[in-house]
Amino acid sequence: MSKTLSGQKIGFVGLGNMGRAMARHLHEAGADVVVWNRSDGPAEAAVTMGMRRAATLPALAREIGAGVICLNLTTTEVVEQVVFGEGGLVEGLQAEAMIIDFGTTGVPATKEFASRVTWVDAPVSGGQVGAEAATLTIMAGGSEAAFQRALPILRAVGKNITHLGPAGAGQVTKLANQLIVAQTIDAVAQALRLAELAGLDPARVREALLGGFAESRILQLHGDRMVRRDFTPGGRSTLQLKDVRLICELAASLGFQSPTLENCRAQWERMVNEQGLGDVDHSGLFLLYAQR
């Protein structure tokens, strides 16, 4: 990787399955990366790769100074606590610093955060595979100046990068993405289980559908997981449910009604809360149909 970020000091908070790969790409692009993570293991692994570890969030903010801090966190509440809560980044944040939020965060909260700090909401799609390959699709919101400042960092971790508009626009687009993802996983699960119940080999049915009008990344990747019954978590179902709830909240705030969306939410609620499958990969929605 070319050293496109040489001379930049970048903070990275949240070293989960995707965040650790993204931080590594920034480091390999030449940035001086300072990390913070709630658990020790991922942070220690980052240090072995040549990154530095901050003892606290305020210490990370002070170390980064007027630079950029990237977040890859699970929920809106965690983002708010990490940035603005007691012991959060805000206690060491300089006025010139900028935050890039790579997670899926609520739209109203994102707009409020952006009124307090220079902020780019840059949620990603592509999963752990895309994070590892630095080919993530990135949907960005924020001012033009903030987006241009963030762009070299975004290019180090993704390929399809689009500036959608002011703060919150990236999150709206990500929720549109997640609406398609959540309902397509459900559709693929139903289709393969229907074929199975009819006595067909679901693996061959999936192969027949690939290349046709029903082809999708979800049929390709998650359909394969459903056929093999391999639901090792990449994207956990509990996070998919979180995103579906955010979609429903946004829809309600806009007066948008959709019976299929409500049914989709009911399925994810059932999977996580009734079946206790929150830590299963979201392709495991198939299990709701396989149990019947």
Salt bridges, closest charged atoms under 4 A:
GLU28 OE2 - ARG24 NE 3.63
GLU28 OE1 - HIS25 ND1 3.83
ASP32 OD2 - ARG52 NH2 2.87
ASP40 OD1 - ARG53 NH2 2.58
GLU63 OE2 - LYS9 NZ 3.31
GLU63 OE2 - ARG52 NH2 2.85
GLU112 OE2 - ARG116 NH1 3.56
GLU132 OE1 - ARG24 NH2 3.20
GLU144 OE1 - HIS163 ND1 3.23
GLU196 OE1 - ARG193 NH1 2.59
GLU196 OE1 - ARG229 NH2 3.16
ASP224 OD2 - ARG228 NE 2.86
ASP230 OD2 - ARG228 NH1 3.15
ASP243 OD1 - LYS242 NZ 2.96
GLU269 OE1 - ARG245 NH2 2.91
GLU269 OE2 - ARG265 NE 3.20
ASP279 OD1 - ARG236 NH1 3.22
ASP281 OD1 - ARG225 NH1 2.82
